[in-house]
């Protein structure tokens, strides 16, 4: 494929987000956003899967944080791709926000990781669920670890009352498990659908997170604003989770455990924050003790140190976030995991 086979987008756009002026119209328009960082053959497989969708997206936007052009010539089919090249690694959060600024003509945005290959009806199933559930602001996919589909990579994200987060059903045998749609705290943004206006109104992903838990953070803000999240089991992808950063890498450990403090402090309503703070602090201690025998205590120490350094900055974000709260404390607590 030559450079003329896709649409080149300039790299000087602001990274802020905006709310579209037009009301939701039929038929809905959807943009698929992929943020890539040297995914290579994984990105090629992802885009080939996207080219086979039964519901063709109006826009496909690829944010090239490095190396994406190497994968494009190998495409079997040629979906029209809008390529954004920021010139540096924006991280997952800022990269998606950057693409979001180009989607004011869309009603929905679907996020897809470059290491995820969607089934042909993936987008169709998500949009069908969205039509049936206007109370939901986001929709998550059923993700498998590999093409054999023996094990699940996840069915959405869990928010524990301690502030710890994890991917629901990760590693569980897939056979006859979680086949019914249900509510989940937030979608895993590796393969998810969001209301574009809501995503923008809430400020998109928190770019300070860079990557990891930014999807739970946004899901939390959506819940505070009165929206739910739905798991759609018929929307399926094969996702090689953390294929680019390492499943158990120091990079993932650092960002994940730095960001959970900020997520808790920013979003938890004050009565719950005060009530759950002892559990939250015990969770941090337990995590450090868990990784000390692995020789990774230094990584966690750096994560907690940097989290504390940014604590005041993230505390200041609370005012706007909490002013948008439209959910009661008990319904919010029931949406979290107690176990």
Secondary structure by P-SEA (a helix, b strand, c coil): cccccbbbbbcccccbbbbbcccccccbbbbbbbbbcccaaaaaaaaaaaaaccccccbbbbbccccccccccccccccccbbbbccccccaaaaaaaaaaacccccbbbbbccccccccaaaaaaaaaaaacccccbbbbbcccccccccccccbbbbccccccccccccccccccccbbbbcccccccccccaaaaaaaaccccccccccaaaaaaaaaaaaabbbbbbbcccccccccccccccccaaaaaaaaaaaaaaaaacccaaaaaaaaaaaaaaaaaaaaaaccccaaaaaaaaaaaaaaaaaaaaaaaaaaaaaccccaaaaaaacccc
